[in-house]
Amino acid sequence: MRKPFKTHTFTMISNFCMSLNPKRKLTFLIASLFLFLSASAQNATEGEKLFKDNCQSCHAINDKVVGPALKDVHKRRDEAWLIKWIKNSQKVVASGDAYAVEIFKKYGSVMTPFESLSDGQVKSILAYVKQESEKVTATVAVTTSDSPTSSVADKLSTNAMKSNINWLLIMVVGLLFVVIFLVFNILETVGRIQGHDVVNWSSINGFLLLTIGIGGVALSIWEFMVHAPLTVSAQKPASEHGPGIDNMFNITLLFTGIVFIITQVALFYFAWKYRSKKNSKAYFYSHNDKLEYAWTIVPAIVLTILVINGLKNWNKIFSKPASGTANVEVYAYQFGWTARYPGGDNKLGKHDFRQIGKSNALGVLTEDPNSADDFTSSEIHLPVNKPVTFKFRAKDVIHSAYLPHFRVQMNVVPGLPTEFTFTPTVTTAEMRTELNNPKFDYALLCNKICGAAHYRMKVTVVIDSQAEYDKWVAEQKPAFTKSVTEQIPAAKIQVTEPNQAVSNKPLASVK
Amino acid sequence: MSHDHSHEAHGHAHVHHHEENFITKYVFSQDHKMIAKQFLITGIVMGVLGMLMSMVFRLQLGFPDMDMAFLKPFLGKWISVDDTTGFGKLDPNFYLALITIHGTIMVFFVLTAGLSGTFSNLLIPLQCGARDMASPFLNMLSYWFFFLSSLVMFCSLFVEDGPASPGWTVYPPLSALPKALPGSGTGMTLWLISMIFFIVSALLGGMNYITTVLNMRTKGMKMSRMPLTIWAFLLTAVLGLLSFPVLFGGSLLLVMDRSFGTSFYLSDIPVELTGGIERTGGSPVLFQHLFWFLGHPEVYIILMPALGITSEVIATNSRKPIFGYRAMIISLLGIAFLSFIVWAHHMFITGMNPFLGSVFMVTTLIIAVPSAVKTFNYLTTLWRGNIQFTPAMMFAIGLVSFFIAGGLTGIFLGNAALDINLHDTYFVVAHFHIVMGSAAIFGMFSGIYHWFPKLFRRHMNKAAGYVHFWLTFISAYGVFFPMHFIGLAGVPRRYYANTAYESFDVWMDVNQFITICALLGGLAQVIFLINFFYSIRKGRKSEQNPWKSNTLEWTAPVEHLHGNWPGEIPTVYRWPYDYSNPNYTEDFVPQNVPHEGQTDENQEFEHPHPTT
């Protein structure tokens, strides 16, 4: 929400216009003017935010994810139906609505009920979906306008042709293999008649072992030079314990790298050097205890160094946090994350899994006084250089909170409280300068297989300076006071005013 | 070609055996050699299936915008085709099913049953000098339980909601809640049934292997004279016997949780997900302990037979004794023992007490020591050898290369502090695909090329073997080496597409490269398959001891006899690695050749280590 929305809307719309062909452009301009006036473009902007927070993990415009692709959903069903469905799809299914039953059967999963969204919010989301759908149609229109005769049928037949070509290709390759194999067979038969191989396999294999073996080691070093700088491990660690881990990584890399190069080179060099030649004999050398001791003890010493170093780091990372660290609850569900902040009292209110989805999405007990000032966010904000303890909680299955830039990861297990304490040391702004990428954001990714939309389950982490953070906190509103929770989705509190929820007024006027 | 003559003689001696019909000879056979072939061919069929699955998800990962409509005839509704554009996309749920079944098939069906089942069955009686397994009947059951298990797993692919898809480690609650994942319905039930049959098969096989090795060795075959293959198979069977029952228990509790409303692994699960009563009081982490108590020894159940095969192939084809025979046995014993006390290194950040993490880090890094010993011994065996580049030898060399590369990255992952940032990323995928995927499959290929003459009395085509090796070797590194870097960039595994986070975009070209390498590797296996099946029927006929090897299986006639040797079982007088012994003119001395002055009575005669 830090982007000035007007510029954002403007660029979005102008991009949209560019992608249109001239004929449609005019209609669109008129339409968009109208949209602008009626402020529903603003609705779409609002909808985009809501869509990203609530829908994106299971839906996309074009692709089927967990649920159906939403392109042109406004054409499939009317708005009233969609609102009912989004708020509680099971009710619609239960009412015997044929379309609803079909959709439910086809996708086989229950859509999360969004009863806490107001009609207005749902409408904003639909406006956004509509806008995105039109964008897609427009691009399609542009790409197909070159060949006005092309119809769906044509396209399908091209596809059929393509797949025929694929099959032909597969058959040709298969035949090729059979032919190659037959050639090998003839070679072998001729070799047997001649009494020696037609092809000198020993020297070919020897040569290949030497070149590919040693060349391969060289290639791996090359790849290391090219790709290592692109990894997060090559970036400045953004937490206090990060340098310790990176340091260990480098030590381990040094030892293993040396061993890798020496042993691989020896392997391929020996294989080439001692390949069988005419009259060559092997050297009978069955054992040497001193050597065995040497290559038991040396690795043992190296590994001891690594173990001691590892233990030190590990124990430091997981030593009991000093009292007074800030607690943030990180709540994981299929497929998203919600952060709950303890508010002024630095105490998180109690929760109970039986209450999840009842009075509020997180199952936080509103009768606990500690929960009164708790607020939630769908973006994680943390102040720089302050130790923070993430208290993890999962609703349904195991997730894993993975923050690669901070060298932080911990599984989020239903029924088992887990936590991770760390101190962020680099603000988002500093990291953007550091990486020379103004669009950079830290992320928390799900890193434990959790279902179809596992790959979309991430949340942005923002490291603020203390001043920015204080300002952000001041903007947050408690999420679990009774009056609020009745109307407002827990995670969206910072976006809308409570009394806004039921009204249909465009949000622009509020801002 | 004097050998050919002797076959004829053996062939005639065989006549007195009772006639077998098709069913007893090829289907419900109790002959260990036939059972070995059954395991091998079932393993290969499953392997092809697992490999094809990997091709599909590699296409998805390398080319996420690709039109997959051409796969519609095979995958049916799992490819959703857009009605207007005809553009086909892979279903994200099915993507998870693909990776799950790929992992399950490769780990259990190919590299456990296909590898250990084939070669333990073939080699334990033949290399120990036994007529058959201790219990041929249980051995037959072992195969048929495996077959049944494969069949159930295969059938699960056709279930309406899709096959099991919570990853091959099937962690609950994901695997227990059909409402959280469609594949956790019938597909998961079939997966569990299949695994339970599989475990029965593994236990029946394992008991047989152990009993046969311990009790049925021929005269003179002391433990200290056993080929390293047999040592590896013995310890593998011991690991399996001790650890598979734990998975059996673990799976059974999961069955209870799924079907009978218990909560062994479920805690604080809201009613909306269970569909009935709320589940509370269990622990998801308990399952992980039980799973990995098998799961980690399983890694060595896969790897040790491959190492045993490699030891044998490298010694034979270097024409040198395996260097440090005793050290090799001790390191195998060390690995086998330690493999039981490292399981929780898979769980450093699962919510387990960090103190346990430090204990398991220590044991895990210790296991690198015996592994290092093995590597150095392989290298020294090659040193000053007279290396014969048979296809089997090429694959054995490949195995050593993978064993080094994958073993070293294990040192990163075994370190709990480093694991925080590497856990479940592509770094892990790269690590285990190199060290237990590629290395073990190379061991298996090495074994197939080496013992093909023993299995099918014919040779495979050599040139095709080399092409197969080089393409597979290059493409395996091409696939898995770059994955390390993707992992270090923090890209999680089991993602349907790496499009959710912009910083992953730079890896798009690397992902494409990997996919191309994977397709190349897949094509290379076509060469192998043609070679394998063609050679079974039409390959060049084998002589009795084609590789001039010392072990007892090559003293048995080429023709397969029930009972292996036509006359008496040969007596063993020496260790199996007398290659290029300067006291002999031939560069190999089979185990059944006595030392000068040695008779059946003075067995204590030990192989003299010539002063060098």
Interface residues (C-beta under 8 A of the other chain):
Chain A: D63 K64 V65 V66 G108 S109 V110 V140 V152 K155 L156 N159 K162 S163 N166 V173 G174 F177 V178 I180 F181 F184 N185 L187 E188 R192 D197 V199 W201 S202 I204 N205 G206 L208 L209 I212 G213 G216 S220 E223 H227 A228 L230 T231 V232 S233 A234 G244 I245 M248 F249 T252 L253 F255 T256 V259 F260 T263 Q264 A266 L267 F268 F270 A271 Y274 R275 S276 S280 K281 A282 Y283 F284 Y285 S286 H287 N288 L291 E292 W295 T296 P299 A300 L303 L306 V307 G310 L311 N313 W314 N315 I317 F318 Q334 F353 R354 I356 G357 G363 K395 D396 V397 I398 S400 Y402 P404 H405 R407 V408 Q409 M410 N411 V413 P414 G415 L416 T418 K439 F440 A443 L445 C446 N447 K448 I449 C450 G451 A452 A453 H454 Y455 R456 M457 K458
Chain B: D67 A69 F70 S80 T84 T85 G86 K89 D91 P92 N93 L96 D161 P166 G167 Y171 P173 L174 L177 K179 A180 L181 P182 L266 S267 D268 I269 P270 E272 L273 E278 T280 G282 S283 P284 V285 S318 R319 K320 P321 F323 G324 Y325 R326 A327 I349 T350 G351 P354 G357 S358 M361 V362 L365 I366 A368 V369 A372 V373 T375 F376 N377 Y378 L379 T380 L382 W383 R384 G385 N386 I387 Q388 F389 M394 I397 V400 S401 I404 A405 L408 T409 I411 F412 N415 A416 A417 L418 I420 N421 H423 D424 T425 N461 K462 A463 A464 Y466 V467 W470 F473 I474 Y477 F481 P482 F485 L488 A489 G490 P492 R494 Y495 Y496 A497 N498 T499 A500 Y501 E502 S503 V506 W507 V510 L523 V526 I527 I530 N531 Y534 R540 Y577 Y579 S580 N581 P582 D587 H609 P610 T612
